[in-house]
C-alpha cells in the first residue's frame, strides 16, 4: 500500500471531519475515543474548519498527521498536542510535570491495519515533537483504554512502553486509561 505521511492543511477540514466520523463508527470507538459519532456529526462546519486550522502545518501547539494513499484517501491519522507544566491534564488526576507531546485521535482504517501504518504516523508525530525548540520535548505520551489490548500492542510495536500511570476514564465507571510513553533516544 503506497502512502505518504503528511501534516494536514487548513483546507483539509472536510477530510478531517470525514476521518473523525469514520473513526467514531469503528467498533473500538467506544473505548478508544472520548467522543461519539452523534456528538461529532452534530458539530457545524465552523468547528471542523477551526479544528483543522488549529492542527495544520504551521499552527502552534498542535499538529495532525495523516497517512494518504496514492488515490487521495486518508488511511489513518494522529494528532500531537503540546502539553506544558501547569497546564490542564488530559484526564482527572493527570499532572503535567514537563513539556511533552500528547498523542490523541489515533485511527487507522481497518483495511490498513497491520501494515505498520501506525508506526509511521507515530514516527512523524515524534519527529515533529523532537524538532520543537520552545518547548524542548523529550517525551511523547498517549493514553489507551485498559480493555483495548490491540491498541496497546500496536503502540508497543511503535516503541511505547507503559509508565504505570492508570487514570479513570472520564464520565465515571471503573475502567482505567493506561499511560504509555516514547522517550527521545
Secondary structure, 3 states (H helix, E strand, C coil): CCEEEEECCHHHHHHHHHHHHHHHHCCCHHHHCCCCHHHHHCCCHHHHHHHHHHHCCCCCCEEEEEEEECCCCEEEEEEEEEECCCCCCCCCCCCCCCCEEEEEEEEECHHHCCCCHHHHHHHHHHHHHHHCECCECCEEEEEEECCCHHHHHHHHHCCCEEEEEEEECCCCCCCEEEEEEEECC
